[in-house]
């Protein structure tokens, strides 16, 4: 039963990384040349492994700003709608994993009541 708690804790940490990454992306929405990051989650035998990866797709060119060579400056490649979806799925991921931890805790409590 403890392994269930460990798996759920890894899920909580993975979703925390997802929320943190989305927050960083939103904070840099207006930063010219900023490249967003995405969290990739992978199932492991005892939980979830999460890794933040930079997305190299180009941002829109801003014709109102020019660099030293006279070329338009590249804007951020962050999409607000994608980041809001990431925040909502992160929230739901927290809820699911915390409910799993709560259920495991209740089951352990019942087991100890029966044994004791």
C-alpha positions in Angstrom: 0.0 0.0 0.0 2.9 2.4 0.6 3.9 2.0 -3.0 0.5 3.5 -4.0 1.3 6.5 -1.9 4.7 6.8 -3.5 3.2 6.6 -7.0 0.7 9.3 -6.2 3.4 11.5 -4.7 5.4 11.2 -7.9 2.2 12.2 -9.8 1.8 15.3 -7.5 5.4 16.3 -8.2 5.0 15.8 -11.9 1.9 18.0 -12.0 3.7 20.6 -9.9 6.4 20.7 -12.6 3.7 21.1 -15.2 2.1 24.0 -13.3 5.5 25.7 -12.6 6.5 25.4 -16.3 3.1 26.8 -17.5 3.6 29.7 -15.0 7.1 30.4 -16.3 5.8 30.4 -19.9 3.0 32.8 -19.1 5.4 35.1 -17.2 7.6 35.3 -20.3 4.7 35.7 -22.8 5.9 39.2 -23.8 9.7 38.4 -23.7 11.0 38.7 -27.3 12.8 35.5 -28.4 11.5 33.4 -25.4 11.0 29.7 -26.2 8.3 27.9 -24.2 8.8 24.7 -22.4 6.6 21.6 -22.2 6.5 18.8 -19.5 6.7 15.3 -20.8 5.5 12.6 -18.4 6.5 9.0 -18.7 5.0 6.0 -16.8 7.5 4.3 -14.5 7.0 1.0 -12.6 6.6 2.9 -9.4 5.2 6.2 -10.5 5.7 9.0 -13.1 8.8 10.6 -14.4 8.4 14.2 -15.6 10.9 16.2 -17.6 10.7 19.8 -18.9 11.7 20.2 -22.5 12.2 23.4 -24.4 10.1 23.8 -27.6 12.1 25.4 -30.4 9.3 26.4 -32.7 9.8 30.0 -33.9 7.7 32.8 -32.5 6.0 35.4 -34.7 8.1 38.1 -36.2 7.5 41.6 -34.9 7.6 44.1 -37.7 7.4 47.0 -35.2 10.9 46.1 -33.7 14.1 45.6 -35.6 17.4 44.1 -34.4 20.8 45.6 -35.1 20.9 44.1 -38.6 17.5 45.6 -39.5 15.6 42.3 -39.4 12.3 41.9 -37.5 12.7 40.7 -33.9 11.2 37.2 -33.1 8.5 37.3 -30.4 7.8 34.6 -27.8 6.3 31.3 -29.0 4.0 31.0 -26.0 0.3 30.5 -26.6 -2.0 31.6 -23.8 -4.7 29.0 -24.6 -2.1 26.1 -24.4 -0.8 27.4 -21.1 -4.3 27.7 -19.6 -5.1 24.1 -20.6 -1.8 23.0 -19.0 -2.8 24.8 -15.8 -6.2 23.1 -15.7 -4.8 19.6 -16.4 -2.2 20.3 -13.7 -5.0 21.2 -11.2 -6.9 18.0 -12.1 -3.7 16.0 -11.7 -3.3 17.3 -8.2 -6.8 16.4 -7.3 -6.6 12.9 -8.6 -3.3 12.1 -7.0 -4.2 13.7 -3.6 -7.5 11.7 -3.6 -5.3 8.5 -4.2 -3.1 9.5 -1.2 -6.2 10.1 0.9 -7.7 6.7 0.0 -4.5 4.9 0.8 -4.3 6.7 4.1 -7.8 5.6 5.0 -7.1 2.0 3.9 -4.0 1.9 6.1 -6.0 3.3 9.0 -8.7 0.7 8.6 -6.0 -2.1 8.4 -4.4 -0.9 11.6 -7.8 -0.8 13.3 -8.5 -4.4 12.3 -5.0 -5.7 13.3 -4.8 -3.6 16.5 
